[in-house]
Amino acid sequence: MAAIPDQTVAKARWYRLIPIAFITYSLAYLDRANYGFGAAGGMAEDLGITPAMSSLLGSLFFLGYFFFQVPGAIYAEKRSARKLIFWSLILWGGLATATGMSSNVNALIVIRFMLGVVESAVMPAMLLFLSRWFTKSERSRANTFLILGNPATILWMSVLSGYLIEAVGWRWMFILEGLPAVIWAFFWWRLVDDRPKDATWLSEPEKLALEEKLQQEQQGIKPVKNYAEAFKSRIVLWLCLQYALWSIGVYGFVMWLPSILNAAPNMNIVKTGWLSSVPYVLAIIGMLGASYYSDRTLNRKLFVWPFLLIGAVAFYGSYLLGADHFWLSFGLLVIAGGAMYAPYGPFFAIIPDLLPRNVAGGAMALINSFGALGSFVGSYIVGYLNGTTGGFSASYIFMAGSLFLSAIITIVAVKRPKAEQVYENVVLGDKLAPAVKK
């Protein structure tokens, strides 16, 4: 079968689907990450939340997120990612708004856990959704534009949340930042289709070209019968551990950076918001660069482990500098934040490159669920260490060690598959293959 050139596959997919995916994941991230600003902006004092309870509340989201990833992904794979994400948008927007109406800690415990439950399937469902619409040579970039909703949201959320808390208080911050998800659900339902064959905005030749190219890619992948076989595979198990360790660093950083900065001399919540946004500017640049070159070379591993190692070294440097050198330490935290985010696109392209369609969504969900478990551990232990030691040095060491181990596992576990050579020769053609082999 002749290879289908990229230019025959509809470019309209990028203009129509990527902005929608970006906004959807951006809203999800807004409603999970603004807790750190609420905690730093008066919620703990108003509700009598202790440092230990604040750590638990910040991390409970990820516990709910951990348990319900795989069932949600299986539903998206077997039934409809479109329908699953529609109802998730409505429910998580309502729960985020309810956070601002909470009057006691017990209500917050339930809300944070349930917020994790309803958001749990969004990431794997979105990754599965994009894998049905974008080819191997596009997938890292498509994933990156989705996950850019993460740092881009924290960038503007950090500034907006600081101003909202100062102007209307932490309660209205949660309410005003939760409502957009409910409204957006109806735009999502109207604008997306589960598969190319359902899209009225593609011509029949465009649908056929895209489906044929995606089918060609599947020919170079070893068949996997079911989820049980996929979940026991070496690469899936290693990536579960790798992503759990990586997420310890990411979410220890995301959840507690506002509190770390707010503790500095002469700091207020607006300054904290502006400074908290800086690492995510570097993160966006790093993510775009890593995904572009990952798709050009099809070498996913090379664009994952070096960034994790840089993040580990930057956290360790912040530990060595200590609290007496705020601006130098902050500069290293900026580098750490940017480096931790850069590899997301290449990382989530690994599984669809290695496993067939029938199990790839479930495998990504399992890996992401272990990432949620790492996020729970990271956000809880970092908050606990900050509260019990009265400083941040211990948490820097903890995050540095986790990222270092994650980098080592990536080097050891992710190997270049033989199927990739078949793909290069059959689908990409002889022109690209020699460049990739170099």
PLY file of the C-alpha trace (Angstrom):
ply
format ascii 1.0
element vertex 438
property float x
property float y
property float z
element edge 437
property int vertex1
property int vertex2
end_header
0.00 0.00 0.00
1.43 3.40 -0.96
2.26 5.88 1.77
-0.11 8.82 2.07
1.65 12.23 2.13
0.94 14.47 5.11
-0.48 17.22 2.91
-3.41 15.00 1.87
-4.56 14.70 5.49
-6.85 17.58 6.47
-5.04 20.49 8.11
-8.40 21.70 9.39
-8.01 19.20 12.26
-5.38 21.45 13.83
-7.47 24.62 13.64
-10.70 23.03 14.82
-9.74 20.40 17.40
-6.55 21.65 19.05
-8.00 24.94 20.39
-11.00 23.02 21.77
-8.77 20.42 23.44
-6.55 23.16 24.84
-9.44 25.12 26.37
-11.01 21.97 27.84
-7.87 20.80 29.58
-7.06 24.38 30.60
-10.36 24.61 32.47
-9.73 21.26 34.14
-6.35 22.43 35.32
-7.70 25.75 36.54
-10.16 24.02 38.85
-7.62 21.63 40.34
-4.65 23.98 40.80
-6.31 27.08 42.25
-6.49 25.39 45.65
-2.90 26.48 46.32
-3.95 30.12 45.94
-7.01 29.66 48.10
-4.83 28.16 50.83
-2.33 31.01 50.58
-5.07 33.64 50.29
-7.01 33.22 53.55
-8.99 29.99 53.25
-6.86 28.19 55.85
-7.35 30.96 58.41
-11.08 31.38 57.77
-11.88 27.68 58.08
-9.33 26.83 60.76
-7.34 24.48 58.53
-4.08 23.23 60.06
-0.93 22.83 57.91
-1.30 19.02 58.01
-4.98 19.22 56.97
-4.11 21.73 54.25
-1.62 19.22 52.83
-4.29 16.51 52.89
-6.88 18.72 51.20
-4.41 19.73 48.50
-3.60 16.10 47.74
-7.06 14.47 48.11
-7.89 15.47 44.56
-5.24 13.06 43.30
-6.53 10.18 45.39
-9.92 10.42 43.68
-8.09 10.91 40.38
-6.11 7.68 40.94
-9.00 5.29 41.46
-11.23 6.16 38.50
-8.78 6.70 35.60
-8.93 3.26 34.01
-12.76 2.76 34.12
-13.23 6.19 32.56
-10.67 5.53 29.83
-12.26 2.17 28.99
-15.64 3.91 28.66
-14.07 6.51 26.35
-12.40 3.79 24.28
-15.45 1.52 24.02
-18.21 4.14 23.99
-17.61 7.91 23.67
-14.87 10.29 24.82
-17.11 13.16 23.71
-19.95 12.22 26.07
-17.62 11.45 28.98
-15.88 14.81 28.80
-19.19 16.69 28.43
-20.52 15.39 31.74
-17.13 15.75 33.41
-17.03 19.44 32.50
-20.41 20.09 34.12
-19.62 18.13 37.28
-16.14 19.47 37.92
-17.26 23.04 37.28
-20.04 22.58 39.84
-17.69 21.06 42.42
-15.10 23.81 41.91
-17.79 26.42 42.49
-18.96 24.53 45.60
-15.44 24.89 47.04
-16.08 28.61 47.38
-19.32 27.92 49.27
-17.83 25.47 51.78
-18.15 26.36 55.45
-16.15 23.55 57.07
-13.28 21.17 56.50
-15.47 18.06 56.17
-17.25 19.54 53.15
-13.90 20.38 51.57
-12.67 16.81 52.04
-15.65 15.46 50.09
-15.45 18.14 47.39
-11.70 17.72 46.76
-12.00 13.94 46.51
-15.03 14.09 44.19
-13.34 16.73 42.03
-10.57 14.18 41.44
-13.11 11.48 40.60
-14.95 13.51 37.94
-11.74 14.84 36.38
-9.99 11.46 36.45
-10.87 10.30 32.95
-10.33 13.64 31.22
-6.61 13.31 30.52
-6.61 9.71 29.17
-9.85 10.36 27.28
-8.35 13.44 25.64
-5.13 11.59 24.75
-7.21 8.76 23.27
-9.34 11.30 21.41
-6.26 12.94 19.86
-4.74 9.56 18.89
-7.84 8.97 16.74
-7.33 12.24 14.92
-3.55 12.72 14.61
-0.88 10.49 13.09
2.40 9.26 14.58
4.43 12.10 13.10
1.96 14.63 14.57
1.11 13.04 17.90
3.73 14.58 20.18
2.79 18.08 19.02
-0.94 17.36 19.35
-0.38 16.05 22.89
1.71 19.09 23.72
-0.93 21.56 22.57
-3.39 19.69 24.80
-1.09 19.64 27.84
-0.06 23.27 27.26
-3.39 23.92 28.95
-1.55 22.98 32.14
1.32 25.56 32.30
-0.58 28.17 30.28
-3.48 28.00 32.72
-1.25 28.27 35.77
0.48 31.24 34.15
-2.68 33.34 33.79
-4.44 31.75 36.77
-1.57 32.74 39.05
-1.99 36.39 38.14
-5.82 36.36 38.00
-6.24 34.44 41.26
-4.00 36.86 43.11
-6.10 39.82 41.95
-9.41 38.03 42.58
-8.47 37.10 46.14
-7.39 40.66 46.84
-10.57 42.11 45.25
-13.36 39.69 46.22
-11.80 37.07 48.51
-10.97 33.39 48.12
-14.62 32.26 48.06
-15.51 34.26 44.97
-12.25 33.26 43.34
-13.38 29.59 43.41
-16.91 30.45 42.27
-15.84 32.67 39.37
-13.17 30.19 38.21
-15.53 27.20 38.41
-18.45 28.48 36.31
-16.64 28.61 32.91
-16.29 24.80 32.81
-20.08 24.37 33.02
-20.63 26.85 30.18
-17.85 25.35 28.04
-19.41 21.85 28.26
-22.07 22.87 25.73
-19.51 24.30 23.31
-17.54 21.04 23.59
-20.66 18.97 22.80
-21.50 21.07 19.77
-18.00 21.32 18.25
-16.34 17.88 18.49
-16.88 14.40 17.05
-15.51 11.15 18.46
-13.96 9.93 15.19
-13.08 11.35 11.76
-15.86 9.32 10.11
-18.43 11.27 12.17
-17.15 14.73 11.19
-19.38 16.68 8.84
-16.65 19.31 8.41
-14.30 16.86 6.63
-14.74 15.77 3.03
-15.00 12.06 2.24
-11.50 11.97 0.65
-10.07 13.65 3.76
-11.76 11.11 6.05
-10.48 8.20 3.97
-6.92 9.57 3.79
-6.73 10.05 7.55
-8.26 6.68 8.40
-5.97 4.91 5.93
-2.85 6.56 7.36
-3.84 5.65 10.92
-4.48 2.07 9.82
-1.05 1.88 8.17
0.57 2.84 11.45
-1.17 0.01 13.25
0.44 -2.52 10.89
3.87 -1.95 12.46
2.67 -2.53 16.05
2.70 -5.94 17.70
-0.89 -7.06 18.50
-2.00 -7.08 22.14
-5.11 -9.12 22.90
-6.60 -7.31 25.89
-6.04 -4.88 28.75
-4.67 -7.57 31.07
-1.86 -8.33 28.64
-1.14 -4.64 28.09
-1.08 -3.84 31.81
1.47 -6.61 32.44
3.85 -5.47 29.70
7.30 -4.35 30.77
7.11 -0.88 29.24
3.72 -0.06 30.82
4.88 -1.12 34.30
8.10 0.87 34.05
6.29 3.96 32.78
3.79 3.72 35.66
6.70 3.99 38.12
8.48 6.63 36.07
5.41 8.86 35.82
4.58 8.47 39.51
8.06 9.74 40.46
7.91 12.53 37.89
4.50 13.65 39.18
5.83 13.87 42.75
8.07 16.68 41.58
5.51 18.38 39.34
2.64 18.56 41.80
4.75 19.19 44.85
5.88 22.23 42.88
2.49 23.29 41.46
0.50 23.00 44.69
3.01 24.65 47.01
4.90 27.22 44.91
2.45 30.00 45.92
2.99 29.23 49.61
6.78 29.02 49.14
6.87 32.42 47.45
4.32 34.03 49.78
6.58 33.22 52.75
9.37 35.44 51.36
10.03 38.86 52.99
7.98 41.81 51.69
5.69 39.53 49.68
1.94 39.87 49.12
-0.58 37.73 47.26
-0.47 39.82 44.05
3.35 39.64 43.87
3.08 35.92 44.63
0.71 35.54 41.69
3.04 37.28 39.25
6.14 35.39 40.40
4.27 32.06 40.38
3.50 32.55 36.69
7.13 32.89 35.56
8.12 29.17 35.51
5.21 28.43 33.20
6.47 30.81 30.52
9.62 28.70 30.31
7.48 25.54 30.47
5.49 26.56 27.37
8.66 27.27 25.38
10.21 23.97 26.46
7.08 21.95 25.65
6.78 23.38 22.14
10.45 22.79 21.38
10.59 19.25 22.78
7.43 18.13 20.97
8.55 19.59 17.64
11.90 17.81 17.63
10.40 14.63 19.06
8.04 14.42 16.08
10.84 15.30 13.66
13.13 12.54 14.92
10.55 10.11 16.39
12.98 9.71 19.29
10.70 10.13 22.31
13.21 9.09 24.98
15.79 11.73 24.07
13.26 14.47 24.76
12.16 13.15 28.16
15.02 12.13 30.46
17.40 15.13 30.00
14.68 17.56 31.09
13.87 15.51 34.18
17.55 15.45 35.10
17.78 19.24 34.70
14.76 19.62 37.00
16.40 17.41 39.64
19.64 19.43 39.53
17.72 22.73 39.76
15.79 21.60 42.86
19.04 20.43 44.46
20.60 23.80 43.67
17.71 25.57 45.41
18.33 23.37 48.45
22.03 24.30 48.51
21.31 28.02 48.25
18.80 27.99 51.11
16.38 30.73 52.15
19.02 33.48 52.32
19.39 33.77 48.54
15.77 34.22 47.45
16.25 35.45 43.89
18.89 32.88 42.97
16.76 30.14 44.48
13.71 31.46 42.62
15.66 31.40 39.33
16.45 27.72 39.87
12.80 27.03 40.69
11.87 28.65 37.36
14.29 26.28 35.57
12.95 23.30 37.51
9.35 24.17 36.62
10.11 24.64 32.94
12.17 21.44 32.72
9.51 19.30 34.41
6.85 20.32 31.90
8.88 20.17 28.67
8.72 16.35 28.13
4.94 15.83 28.41
4.20 15.70 24.67
6.95 13.17 23.80
6.16 11.10 26.90
2.48 10.61 26.08
3.38 9.72 22.48
5.35 6.65 23.66
2.39 4.35 24.37
0.41 4.95 21.12
3.71 4.34 19.28
4.14 0.95 21.00
0.67 -0.46 21.71
-2.29 -0.99 19.33
-5.48 1.06 19.46
-7.53 -1.53 21.30
-5.43 -1.19 24.50
-3.50 2.10 24.15
-6.18 4.20 25.89
-6.38 1.89 28.90
-2.57 1.72 29.16
-2.31 5.52 29.12
-4.99 5.68 31.80
-3.10 3.22 34.00
0.12 5.23 33.63
-1.74 8.46 34.31
-3.39 6.94 37.38
0.03 6.16 38.83
0.96 9.74 37.99
-2.04 10.77 40.09
-0.78 8.58 42.92
2.60 10.31 42.66
0.81 13.66 42.59
-1.02 12.73 45.81
2.24 11.73 47.48
4.07 14.80 46.17
1.48 17.41 47.09
0.90 15.85 50.52
4.51 15.21 51.54
5.82 18.54 50.23
3.13 20.36 52.22
3.84 18.18 55.26
7.61 18.79 55.06
7.10 22.53 54.66
4.80 22.62 57.69
6.83 20.40 60.03
10.31 21.74 59.22
9.30 25.40 58.99
11.20 25.72 55.70
11.44 24.37 52.17
14.85 22.70 52.00
13.57 19.21 52.83
10.88 19.38 50.13
13.46 20.51 47.54
15.54 17.40 48.27
12.45 15.20 48.08
11.44 16.57 44.67
15.01 16.45 43.34
15.38 12.78 44.28
12.06 11.84 42.69
12.92 13.53 39.39
16.40 11.99 39.33
14.97 8.47 39.72
12.38 9.21 37.03
15.13 10.24 34.59
17.12 7.06 35.29
14.06 4.85 34.72
13.40 6.57 31.39
16.95 5.85 30.23
16.71 2.19 31.23
13.11 1.34 30.32
12.27 3.15 27.07
13.90 1.40 24.15
13.63 2.10 20.45
11.12 -0.45 19.11
11.76 -2.51 15.99
8.25 -1.62 14.86
9.38 1.99 14.55
11.84 1.01 11.83
9.00 -0.66 9.93
6.91 2.48 10.30
9.71 4.72 9.01
10.26 2.60 5.91
6.59 1.95 5.08
4.85 5.17 6.08
7.42 7.96 6.27
9.47 6.75 3.34
13.18 6.59 2.65
13.68 10.34 2.80
13.14 10.67 6.57
14.44 7.30 7.74
18.17 7.99 7.30
17.83 11.24 9.26
16.03 9.46 12.06
18.64 6.70 12.24
21.37 9.26 12.75
0 1
1 2
2 3
3 4
4 5
5 6
6 7
7 8
8 9
9 10
10 11
11 12
12 13
13 14
14 15
15 16
16 17
17 18
18 19
19 20
20 21
21 22
22 23
23 24
24 25
25 26
26 27
27 28
28 29
29 30
30 31
31 32
32 33
33 34
34 35
35 36
36 37
37 38
38 39
39 40
40 41
41 42
42 43
43 44
44 45
45 46
46 47
47 48
48 49
49 50
50 51
51 52
52 53
53 54
54 55
55 56
56 57
57 58
58 59
59 60
60 61
61 62
62 63
63 64
64 65
65 66
66 67
67 68
68 69
69 70
70 71
71 72
72 73
73 74
74 75
75 76
76 77
77 78
78 79
79 80
80 81
81 82
82 83
83 84
84 85
85 86
86 87
87 88
88 89
89 90
90 91
91 92
92 93
93 94
94 95
95 96
96 97
97 98
98 99
99 100
100 101
101 102
102 103
103 104
104 105
105 106
106 107
107 108
108 109
109 110
110 111
111 112
112 113
113 114
114 115
115 116
116 117
117 118
118 119
119 120
120 121
121 122
122 123
123 124
124 125
125 126
126 127
127 128
128 129
129 130
130 131
131 132
132 133
133 134
134 135
135 136
136 137
137 138
138 139
139 140
140 141
141 142
142 143
143 144
144 145
145 146
146 147
147 148
148 149
149 150
150 151
151 152
152 153
153 154
154 155
155 156
156 157
157 158
158 159
159 160
160 161
161 162
162 163
163 164
164 165
165 166
166 167
167 168
168 169
169 170
170 171
171 172
172 173
173 174
174 175
175 176
176 177
177 178
178 179
179 180
180 181
181 182
182 183
183 184
184 185
185 186
186 187
187 188
188 189
189 190
190 191
191 192
192 193
193 194
194 195
195 196
196 197
197 198
198 199
199 200
200 201
201 202
202 203
203 204
204 205
205 206
206 207
207 208
208 209
209 210
210 211
211 212
212 213
213 214
214 215
215 216
216 217
217 218
218 219
219 220
220 221
221 222
222 223
223 224
224 225
225 226
226 227
227 228
228 229
229 230
230 231
231 232
232 233
233 234
234 235
235 236
236 237
237 238
238 239
239 240
240 241
241 242
242 243
243 244
244 245
245 246
246 247
247 248
248 249
249 250
250 251
251 252
252 253
253 254
254 255
255 256
256 257
257 258
258 259
259 260
260 261
261 262
262 263
263 264
264 265
265 266
266 267
267 268
268 269
269 270
270 271
271 272
272 273
273 274
274 275
275 276
276 277
277 278
278 279
279 280
280 281
281 282
282 283
283 284
284 285
285 286
286 287
287 288
288 289
289 290
290 291
291 292
292 293
293 294
294 295
295 296
296 297
297 298
298 299
299 300
300 301
301 302
302 303
303 304
304 305
305 306
306 307
307 308
308 309
309 310
310 311
311 312
312 313
313 314
314 315
315 316
316 317
317 318
318 319
319 320
320 321
321 322
322 323
323 324
324 325
325 326
326 327
327 328
328 329
329 330
330 331
331 332
332 333
333 334
334 335
335 336
336 337
337 338
338 339
339 340
340 341
341 342
342 343
343 344
344 345
345 346
346 347
347 348
348 349
349 350
350 351
351 352
352 353
353 354
354 355
355 356
356 357
357 358
358 359
359 360
360 361
361 362
362 363
363 364
364 365
365 366
366 367
367 368
368 369
369 370
370 371
371 372
372 373
373 374
374 375
375 376
376 377
377 378
378 379
379 380
380 381
381 382
382 383
383 384
384 385
385 386
386 387
387 388
388 389
389 390
390 391
391 392
392 393
393 394
394 395
395 396
396 397
397 398
398 399
399 400
400 401
401 402
402 403
403 404
404 405
405 406
406 407
407 408
408 409
409 410
410 411
411 412
412 413
413 414
414 415
415 416
416 417
417 418
418 419
419 420
420 421
421 422
422 423
423 424
424 425
425 426
426 427
427 428
428 429
429 430
430 431
431 432
432 433
433 434
434 435
435 436
436 437
